[in-house]
């Protein structure tokens, strides 16, 4: 039976996909890419032969790569030697399937030695070597995870050189496809998390206008822990909140989703102020992955007449109030309580705030105020944000346009993408 002909694969296109996938998930995959067992231009190919009789092996000394350079060959008589010789500069493994299986393996498993090598070298290309009368075993080796199989008695320098190059490229292609799939799955998870963190407000029947803006920080593919929500209860009160779980990643994002959903459910059930925040702290304490995790929160409940509101702060920046004819100002934060999860049995004050007949109320996370200003280490801060909003209001910006301009200017002042997520909510009432 002839040696199997390697399948044609569109390697360049897949490698392009690999670059996109690595870029989508950030630093860790880029670092892993450098460790892949795939040669770069000018690199000498290295083959690890695992064969119990290397002296009688079919490897020929004039084995050449695609550039005509000699292929470097290492030989191991058993799996113990192979593990010692399996360094990062090895690109391909040629494994004799007749090699004795490692101790503890299933005696009926003819491919136990291959499974062991695949577990030992998950990032390396593997070629299976078998006898010409054992094509079925070779095909099964490919199904298990080898890149190809070759017949011992039909091997020559040209065929082996081509098979090595093909196996290395196929392994690199398979790795790229796997990463692209993982990237797509992460993107799907991101969308699910986003729907949980950034919901559609329930404000039917309210005359208030709602706008929101969210922008993730540059260092993550996944959303961080910023979240917000707004609902109108049957008595006509409009409740709004914004929060931030410390840290970044899937655990923090999932905790943010849980806190937002719990806030909505508790608010619709009639809880408010200290009772609401205390219950949310219990949720956080039971659901957080680490005792060091905490969350800041700002809640407002706007009376049905729209002229005054209750404000609770749990370690969170105070909202910004804008009224016609008056300068934009921060609401009082003297009674700012501790962040959720910091102090067991903590209490939170509910402050009464006069809004007036026409106003805009902006809630935000600290990503909006912690960006740097210029090339120095100075932060924008709350005072800088207030001045920025005042100027943008004087330019006639309102609603979503105002939020968009605020986030864009903060990024510009920072000199590029912010390291933290930014979430901003704006509620407007016109006379």
Secondary structure, 3 states (H helix, E strand, C coil): CCCCCCCCCCHHHHHHHHHHHHHHHCHHHHHHHHHCCCCCCCCCCEEEEECCCHHHCCCCCCCECCCCCECEEEEECCHHHHHHHCCCCCCEEEEECCCCCCCCCCCCCCCHHHHHHHHHCCCCEEEEEECCCCHHHHHHHHHHCCCEEEEHHHCCHHHHHHHHHHHHHHHHHHHHHHHHHHHHHHHHHHHHHHHHHECCCECCCCCCEEEEEEECCCCCCCCEEEEEEEEECCCCCEEEEEEEEEEECHHHHHHHHHHHHHHHHHHHCCCCHHHHHHHHHHHHHHHCCCCCCCEEEEEEEECCCCCEEEEEEECCCCCEEECCCCCCEECCCCCCECCECCCCCCCCCCEEEECCCCEEEEEECHHHCCCECCCCCCECHHHHHHHHHHHHHHCCCCHHHHHHHHHHHHHHHHCCCCCCCEEEEEEEECC
